[in-house]
Amino acid sequence: MLKVMVACGCGMGSSQMLKMKAAEVFKELGIEVTIHHTSVDEAMSTANEYDVVIVSETLVRNFSKAKATVIGLKNILSKKEMKEKLQEAHVGE
């Protein structure tokens, strides 16, 4: 089971919506996950505890030292974009 973290600036509304979209996408891909949502500040300090980190493209640079696979999205509500980027990164294979 993959450990996934989704993050936004404050860790409130946007990350919760991102978590719901991610859950749908991973289910469609047939990948079992646990998903945690949080603020980017917390995410930066705990990223190495996760397999995948999903954030807005503007936040990707904050994870340059993370061992996790970092997925940056232009549109955090686009299931299509998330699915494509997860597949391109070979997440779950």
C-alpha positions in Angstrom: 0.0 0.0 0.0 1.4 3.4 -1.0 1.5 6.3 1.4 0.4 9.5 -0.3 0.4 13.0 1.0 -1.4 15.9 -0.6 -0.6 19.5 0.4 -1.7 23.0 -0.2 -0.6 26.3 1.3 -2.6 26.2 4.5 -3.6 22.5 4.6 -7.3 23.2 4.7 -9.8 23.3 1.9 -7.7 22.8 -1.2 -5.8 19.9 0.3 -9.1 18.2 1.3 -10.4 18.6 -2.2 -7.1 17.3 -3.6 -7.3 14.3 -1.2 -10.8 13.4 -2.5 -9.7 13.7 -6.2 -6.6 11.6 -5.5 -8.6 8.9 -3.8 -10.8 8.7 -6.9 -7.8 8.5 -9.2 -6.0 5.9 -7.2 -9.2 3.8 -7.1 -9.5 4.0 -10.9 -5.9 2.9 -11.2 -6.4 0.0 -8.9 -3.7 1.2 -6.5 -4.3 0.8 -2.7 -3.3 4.0 -0.8 -3.5 5.8 2.4 -3.8 9.6 1.9 -3.0 12.3 4.3 -3.7 16.0 3.6 -1.8 18.8 5.2 -0.1 22.2 4.7 3.0 22.6 2.6 5.0 23.5 5.7 4.2 20.2 7.4 4.6 18.3 4.1 8.1 19.6 3.6 9.2 18.3 7.0 7.5 14.9 6.6 7.7 14.2 2.8 10.3 11.5 3.2 7.8 9.4 5.2 5.6 9.1 2.1 5.9 7.4 -1.3 4.1 10.1 -3.2 3.5 13.8 -2.6 0.9 15.6 -4.7 0.9 19.4 -4.8 0.3 22.4 -7.0 3.1 22.9 -9.6 4.0 26.2 -7.8 4.9 24.2 -4.7 7.0 21.5 -6.3 10.3 23.4 -5.8 9.8 23.1 -2.0 10.3 19.3 -2.3 13.6 19.3 -4.2 15.3 17.2 -1.5 12.4 14.8 -1.0 12.9 11.1 -1.6 9.2 10.7 -2.4 7.9 11.0 -6.0 6.6 14.5 -6.2 3.7 15.2 -8.6 3.0 18.8 -9.5 -0.4 19.7 -10.9 -1.5 22.8 -12.9 -5.1 22.2 -12.0 -5.4 20.4 -8.6 -9.0 19.5 -9.4 -8.3 17.7 -12.7 -8.5 14.0 -12.3 -7.3 13.6 -15.9 -4.1 15.5 -15.3 -3.4 13.7 -12.0 -4.0 10.3 -13.6 -1.7 11.2 -16.5 1.1 12.4 -14.3 0.9 9.5 -11.9 1.1 7.1 -14.9 4.0 9.1 -16.4 5.9 8.7 -13.0 5.1 5.0 -13.0 3.5 5.3 -9.5 2.2 2.0 -8.3 4.1 -0.2 -10.8 
